[in-house]
Amino acid sequence: MGNTLVFIHGLESTAQGAKGQFFSQTFPEMIIEDYMGSFNTRMKKLNGILAGKAELIIVGSSYGGLMAVRYAMENESKVKKLILLAPALNPPEFESGTCKKLTIPVIIYHGTGDDVVDPVVAKRIASKYFSNLEYHLVDDDHPLHKTFPLLDWKKLFTSV
């Protein structure tokens, strides 16, 4: 597989959270790092880690979804697909940079019971900026406890 898999955790999570552990065990080649500090500090680290890499399939969870989108908007030619889990698309950091419509495939899973990121707001923003959007509103919470383990990650990572 020529794709470079990347996972970006949420604001208060780490690479050792449940999703990070799942990905490190199931896809040991996946790039999984810890991001701390301000949005700009996190983005600087992400840009450094992904420098020189291409064929990226990026999974972003919550605030990590915001980071993934911002990276893709600035480096779309390097990104093949975004998979966003309850993405935090509404903070001021979203519209503070280059906002352009992405044409790469973007798949979103968002829980109806999300009490951190409003799925209605996230879908409205996603529909505006992602021209190749596959949106799944599921009966779940913000961390997608029920949905995450059931997703066919191999298929999500290979079908582009």
C-alpha positions, 0 to 999 in steps of 0.5 A: 500500500503506497498510502501514508496513514496519519491519525491526529487526536483531539484537543484533550486526547493523546496518541495513547488514547483509545483511538491512537492505541487502536490504530497503533495496534491495527496499523503499525505503519500509521503516523501517530504523534502527540500534539499539544499547545496552541493550534499554530504550535500543533500545526507547525509540528504536523507540517514538520512531520508530514514534510516530504510525504504524499499519498496521505490519508488522514484521520482526524478526531474532533480538534484533530479533524480541524487540524486535518482540514487545515492541513489539506486546504494548504496541501491538497495535492499531497492528501488523498482522503480525509476521514473526520470523526466528530470534527471540530469545524467551528472554532475561529481557527477554521476560518482564520487561514486559507479556506478553500473548497476541497475536492478530495474525498472527505468522509465524516462520522458524527454522533447525534448525541455529541455534546462537544461539537454540534453536528448540525453546525459541523455538517453545514460547514462541511457541506460548504467546503467539501465538494466530495463529501460522504456524511454519516450521522450516527446514533453515538456520542462525541468520542463515537464509542459505539461507531469507531470500533465497527468501522471497516478501517481497511476498506476506508484506507484502501478505497479512494 
